[in-house]
Amino acid sequence: MAGYPQRIVCLTEETTGTLCLLGEEERIVGFPEFTVRPPRARNEKTRVSAFTSARLRRFMELEPDLPH
């Protein structure tokens, strides 16, 4: 899928869930602390934010090409 983002950092649980439902979970490199779906994401992906805070350094280390 040349031309499409390959490294996505999700900043909301809804975006994470939607991408997973679309079968694009492998593109997600980071997600919000409070994400619970899919369950395995909590062990496989980097958590970058919570309701009132964000880990900007961690976010930038993931080198996203689509922060959403």
N, CA, C and O atoms as CSV, one atom per row, in Angstrom:
chain,resi,resn,atom,element,x,y,z
A,1,MET,N,N,0.824,-1.179,0.000
A,1,MET,CA,C,0.000,0.000,0.000
A,1,MET,C,C,0.870,1.245,0.000
A,1,MET,O,O,0.813,2.062,0.919
A,2,ALA,N,N,1.651,1.373,-1.012
A,2,ALA,CA,C,2.526,2.534,-1.134
A,2,ALA,C,C,1.698,3.809,-1.117
A,2,ALA,O,O,0.622,3.878,-1.712
A,3,GLY,N,N,2.212,4.806,-0.432
A,3,GLY,CA,C,1.511,6.076,-0.370
A,3,GLY,C,C,0.564,6.204,0.805
A,3,GLY,O,O,0.100,7.303,1.109
A,4,TYR,N,N,0.268,5.101,1.470
A,4,TYR,CA,C,-0.603,5.135,2.638
A,4,TYR,C,C,0.246,5.100,3.901
A,4,TYR,O,O,1.332,4.520,3.897
A,5,PRO,N,N,-0.234,5.718,4.990
A,5,PRO,CA,C,0.520,5.700,6.242
A,5,PRO,C,C,0.777,4.277,6.723
A,5,PRO,O,O,-0.103,3.420,6.644
A,6,GLN,N,N,1.969,4.036,7.214
A,6,GLN,CA,C,2.334,2.713,7.718
A,6,GLN,C,C,2.568,2.710,9.223
A,6,GLN,O,O,2.543,1.646,9.841
A,7,ARG,N,N,2.794,3.877,9.828
A,7,ARG,CA,C,3.081,3.988,11.261
A,7,ARG,C,C,2.102,4.988,11.867
A,7,ARG,O,O,2.325,6.198,11.826
A,8,ILE,N,N,1.023,4.467,12.425
A,8,ILE,CA,C,-0.049,5.307,12.951
A,8,ILE,C,C,-0.019,5.303,14.474
A,8,ILE,O,O,0.043,4.244,15.099
A,9,VAL,N,N,-0.064,6.488,15.062
A,9,VAL,CA,C,-0.224,6.621,16.503
A,9,VAL,C,C,-1.653,7.106,16.731
A,9,VAL,O,O,-2.013,8.207,16.316
A,10,CYS,N,N,-2.454,6.292,17.384
A,10,CYS,CA,C,-3.845,6.649,17.683
A,10,CYS,C,C,-3.888,7.414,18.999
A,10,CYS,O,O,-3.237,7.036,19.973
A,11,LEU,N,N,-4.651,8.479,19.016
A,11,LEU,CA,C,-4.772,9.279,20.226
A,11,LEU,C,C,-6.123,9.109,20.901
A,11,LEU,O,O,-6.368,9.686,21.960
A,12,THR,N,N,-7.012,8.309,20.285
A,12,THR,CA,C,-8.305,8.002,20.902
A,12,THR,C,C,-8.563,6.507,20.800
A,12,THR,O,O,-8.089,5.849,19.873
A,13,GLU,N,N,-9.307,5.979,21.747
A,13,GLU,CA,C,-9.660,4.562,21.728
A,13,GLU,C,C,-10.519,4.227,20.512
A,13,GLU,O,O,-10.409,3.138,19.948
A,14,GLU,N,N,-11.368,5.164,20.114
A,14,GLU,CA,C,-12.255,4.931,18.967
A,14,GLU,C,C,-11.464,4.728,17.676
A,14,GLU,O,O,-11.800,3.860,16.870
A,15,THR,N,N,-10.422,5.520,17.482
A,15,THR,CA,C,-9.594,5.363,16.286
A,15,THR,C,C,-8.896,4.009,16.292
A,15,THR,O,O,-8.831,3.332,15.266
A,16,THR,N,N,-8.380,3.623,17.440
A,16,THR,CA,C,-7.725,2.317,17.560
A,16,THR,C,C,-8.702,1.207,17.202
A,16,THR,O,O,-8.381,0.323,16.408
A,17,GLY,N,N,-9.894,1.252,17.788
A,17,GLY,CA,C,-10.908,0.229,17.526
A,17,GLY,C,C,-11.324,0.174,16.070
A,17,GLY,O,O,-11.478,-0.908,15.503
A,18,THR,N,N,-11.507,1.337,15.464
A,18,THR,CA,C,-11.913,1.387,14.062
A,18,THR,C,C,-10.850,0.785,13.153
A,18,THR,O,O,-11.166,-0.011,12.268
A,19,LEU,N,N,-9.597,1.161,13.367
A,19,LEU,CA,C,-8.525,0.593,12.544
A,19,LEU,C,C,-8.436,-0.921,12.706
A,19,LEU,O,O,-8.188,-1.636,11.735
A,20,CYS,N,N,-8.633,-1.405,13.913
A,20,CYS,CA,C,-8.592,-2.853,14.142
A,20,CYS,C,C,-9.751,-3.552,13.436
A,20,CYS,O,O,-9.565,-4.616,12.847
A,21,LEU,N,N,-10.942,-2.961,13.493
A,21,LEU,CA,C,-12.095,-3.537,12.796
A,21,LEU,C,C,-11.888,-3.563,11.290
A,21,LEU,O,O,-12.409,-4.442,10.604
A,22,LEU,N,N,-11.134,-2.607,10.776
A,22,LEU,CA,C,-10.842,-2.559,9.344
A,22,LEU,C,C,-9.689,-3.476,8.943
A,22,LEU,O,O,-9.332,-3.560,7.768
A,23,GLY,N,N,-9.116,-4.158,9.920
A,23,GLY,CA,C,-8.016,-5.069,9.624
A,23,GLY,C,C,-6.677,-4.375,9.449
A,23,GLY,O,O,-5.771,-4.930,8.828
A,24,GLU,N,N,-6.538,-3.179,9.981
A,24,GLU,CA,C,-5.308,-2.397,9.808
A,24,GLU,C,C,-4.502,-2.289,11.102
A,24,GLU,O,O,-3.714,-1.357,11.267
A,25,GLU,N,N,-4.693,-3.221,11.999
A,25,GLU,CA,C,-4.031,-3.202,13.302
A,25,GLU,C,C,-2.507,-3.179,13.196
A,25,GLU,O,O,-1.840,-2.581,14.040
A,26,GLU,N,N,-1.957,-3.815,12.184
A,26,GLU,CA,C,-0.500,-3.879,12.063
A,26,GLU,C,C,0.126,-2.515,11.805
A,26,GLU,O,O,1.327,-2.341,12.016
A,27,ARG,N,N,-0.661,-1.551,11.356
A,27,ARG,CA,C,-0.138,-0.205,11.116
A,27,ARG,C,C,-0.033,0.624,12.390
A,27,ARG,O,O,0.698,1.614,12.422
A,28,ILE,N,N,-0.745,0.239,13.431
A,28,ILE,CA,C,-0.750,0.999,14.673
A,28,ILE,C,C,0.540,0.739,15.435
A,28,ILE,O,O,0.888,-0.410,15.707
A,29,VAL,N,N,1.249,1.811,15.778
A,29,VAL,CA,C,2.478,1.661,16.558
A,29,VAL,C,C,2.326,2.219,17.971
A,29,VAL,O,O,3.152,1.934,18.839
A,30,GLY,N,N,1.285,3.004,18.210
A,30,GLY,CA,C,1.045,3.558,19.531
A,30,GLY,C,C,-0.427,3.845,19.716
A,30,GLY,O,O,-1.153,4.061,18.746
A,31,PHE,N,N,-0.876,3.847,20.980
A,31,PHE,CA,C,-2.292,4.053,21.252
A,31,PHE,C,C,-2.468,4.649,22.648
A,31,PHE,O,O,-1.518,4.688,23.430
A,32,PRO,N,N,-3.682,5.114,22.963
A,32,PRO,CA,C,-3.929,5.706,24.276
A,32,PRO,C,C,-3.868,4.674,25.395
A,32,PRO,O,O,-4.166,3.497,25.193
A,33,GLU,N,N,-3.484,5.128,26.555
A,33,GLU,CA,C,-3.375,4.281,27.755
A,33,GLU,C,C,-4.656,3.510,28.051
A,33,GLU,O,O,-4.593,2.365,28.499
A,34,PHE,N,N,-5.805,4.107,27.812
A,34,PHE,CA,C,-7.086,3.522,28.206
A,34,PHE,C,C,-7.682,2.579,27.169
A,34,PHE,O,O,-8.810,2.120,27.346
A,35,THR,N,N,-6.970,2.278,26.105
A,35,THR,CA,C,-7.468,1.354,25.097
A,35,THR,C,C,-7.588,-0.052,25.675
A,35,THR,O,O,-6.662,-0.545,26.319
A,36,VAL,N,N,-8.717,-0.688,25.445
A,36,VAL,CA,C,-8.930,-2.058,25.923
A,36,VAL,C,C,-9.197,-3.041,24.783
A,36,VAL,O,O,-9.139,-4.253,24.989
A,37,ARG,N,N,-9.487,-2.534,23.588
A,37,ARG,CA,C,-9.738,-3.402,22.442
A,37,ARG,C,C,-8.779,-3.055,21.322
A,37,ARG,O,O,-8.546,-1.877,21.050
A,38,PRO,N,N,-8.238,-4.030,20.689
A,38,PRO,CA,C,-8.295,-5.453,21.017
A,38,PRO,C,C,-7.439,-5.742,22.244
A,38,PRO,O,O,-6.452,-5.048,22.490
A,39,PRO,N,N,-7.805,-6.748,23.006
A,39,PRO,CA,C,-7.096,-7.037,24.257
A,39,PRO,C,C,-5.589,-7.214,24.095
A,39,PRO,O,O,-4.827,-6.785,24.961
A,40,ARG,N,N,-5.149,-7.831,23.017
A,40,ARG,CA,C,-3.711,-8.083,22.866
A,40,ARG,C,C,-2.916,-6.809,22.595
A,40,ARG,O,O,-1.696,-6.800,22.758
A,41,ALA,N,N,-3.589,-5.730,22.182
A,41,ALA,CA,C,-2.884,-4.479,21.905
A,41,ALA,C,C,-2.158,-3.962,23.143
A,41,ALA,O,O,-1.093,-3.356,23.024
A,42,ARG,N,N,-2.714,-4.189,24.315
A,42,ARG,CA,C,-2.093,-3.700,25.543
A,42,ARG,C,C,-0.726,-4.335,25.768
A,42,ARG,O,O,0.111,-3.754,26.459
A,43,ASN,N,N,-0.485,-5.500,25.206
A,43,ASN,CA,C,0.807,-6.169,25.362
A,43,ASN,C,C,1.733,-5.946,24.178
A,43,ASN,O,O,2.949,-6.085,24.308
A,44,GLU,N,N,1.172,-5.600,23.024
A,44,GLU,CA,C,1.967,-5.544,21.799
A,44,GLU,C,C,2.292,-4.147,21.307
A,44,GLU,O,O,3.208,-3.980,20.500
A,45,LYS,N,N,1.569,-3.143,21.769
A,45,LYS,CA,C,1.744,-1.787,21.256
A,45,LYS,C,C,2.216,-0.851,22.356
A,45,LYS,O,O,2.067,-1.150,23.541
A,46,THR,N,N,2.782,0.275,21.964
A,46,THR,CA,C,3.281,1.277,22.900
A,46,THR,C,C,2.156,2.219,23.308
A,46,THR,O,O,1.428,2.729,22.457
A,47,ARG,N,N,2.017,2.447,24.602
A,47,ARG,CA,C,1.025,3.398,25.103
A,47,ARG,C,C,1.654,4.785,25.142
A,47,ARG,O,O,2.743,4.970,25.685
A,48,VAL,N,N,0.949,5.767,24.553
A,48,VAL,CA,C,1.541,7.101,24.436
A,48,VAL,C,C,0.763,8.211,25.122
A,48,VAL,O,O,1.278,9.322,25.246
A,49,SER,N,N,-0.454,7.952,25.572
A,49,SER,CA,C,-1.220,9.041,26.163
A,49,SER,C,C,-2.272,8.516,27.122
A,49,SER,O,O,-2.599,7.330,27.134
A,50,ALA,N,N,-2.794,9.435,27.926
A,50,ALA,CA,C,-3.909,9.164,28.830
A,50,ALA,C,C,-4.860,10.346,28.725
A,50,ALA,O,O,-4.645,11.247,27.913
A,51,PHE,N,N,-5.898,10.350,29.529
A,51,PHE,CA,C,-6.894,11.417,29.431
A,51,PHE,C,C,-6.294,12.808,29.586
A,51,PHE,O,O,-6.666,13.727,28.857
A,52,THR,N,N,-5.383,12.968,30.514
A,52,THR,CA,C,-4.880,14.308,30.807
A,52,THR,C,C,-3.393,14.493,30.534
A,52,THR,O,O,-2.835,15.548,30.838
A,53,SER,N,N,-2.752,13.491,29.971
A,53,SER,CA,C,-1.323,13.627,29.716
A,53,SER,C,C,-0.920,12.849,28.472
A,53,SER,O,O,-1.614,11.933,28.029
A,54,ALA,N,N,0.199,13.235,27.938
A,54,ALA,CA,C,0.745,12.525,26.780
A,54,ALA,C,C,2.247,12.386,26.965
A,54,ALA,O,O,2.897,13.275,27.515
A,55,ARG,N,N,2.782,11.294,26.515
A,55,ARG,CA,C,4.222,11.062,26.570
A,55,ARG,C,C,4.801,11.464,25.223
A,55,ARG,O,O,5.007,10.622,24.349
A,56,LEU,N,N,5.062,12.754,25.063
A,56,LEU,CA,C,5.487,13.271,23.765
A,56,LEU,C,C,6.783,12.657,23.283
A,56,LEU,O,O,6.935,12.392,22.090
A,57,ARG,N,N,7.709,12.431,24.179
A,57,ARG,CA,C,8.971,11.812,23.775
A,57,ARG,C,C,8.718,10.426,23.194
A,57,ARG,O,O,9.257,10.080,22.143
A,58,ARG,N,N,7.902,9.639,23.875
A,58,ARG,CA,C,7.576,8.290,23.385
A,58,ARG,C,C,6.852,8.376,22.045
A,58,ARG,O,O,7.108,7.592,21.132
A,59,PHE,N,N,5.953,9.336,21.949
A,59,PHE,CA,C,5.215,9.556,20.702
A,59,PHE,C,C,6.187,9.798,19.554
A,59,PHE,O,O,6.073,9.167,18.503
A,60,MET,N,N,7.135,10.699,19.744
A,60,MET,CA,C,8.081,11.036,18.687
A,60,MET,C,C,9.031,9.887,18.372
A,60,MET,O,O,9.448,9.731,17.224
A,61,GLU,N,N,9.376,9.089,19.362
A,61,GLU,CA,C,10.254,7.935,19.146
A,61,GLU,C,C,9.612,6.907,18.224
A,61,GLU,O,O,10.323,6.153,17.559
A,62,LEU,N,N,8.300,6.861,18.171
A,62,LEU,CA,C,7.588,5.909,17.305
A,62,LEU,C,C,7.620,6.323,15.840
A,62,LEU,O,O,7.269,5.532,14.963
A,63,GLU,N,N,8.041,7.562,15.567
A,63,GLU,CA,C,8.166,8.084,14.207
A,63,GLU,C,C,6.910,7.831,13.370
A,63,GLU,O,O,6.988,7.206,12.313
A,64,PRO,N,N,5.746,8.316,13.840
A,64,PRO,CA,C,4.514,8.079,13.082
A,64,PRO,C,C,4.491,8.868,11.776
A,64,PRO,O,O,5.047,9.963,11.690
A,65,ASP,N,N,3.842,8.299,10.766
A,65,ASP,CA,C,3.600,9.061,9.550
A,65,ASP,C,C,2.128,9.466,9.473
A,65,ASP,O,O,1.703,10.109,8.513
A,66,LEU,N,N,1.344,9.080,10.510
A,66,LEU,CA,C,-0.036,9.558,10.615
A,66,LEU,C,C,-0.451,9.578,12.080
A,66,LEU,O,O,-0.976,8.588,12.590
A,67,PRO,N,N,-0.223,10.686,12.754
A,67,PRO,CA,C,-0.751,10.809,14.108
A,67,PRO,C,C,-2.227,11.153,14.012
A,67,PRO,O,O,-2.588,12.116,13.336
A,68,HIS,N,N,-3.086,10.390,14.671
A,68,HIS,CA,C,-4.517,10.665,14.587
A,68,HIS,C,C,-5.183,10.426,15.913
A,68,HIS,O,O,-6.394,10.606,16.037
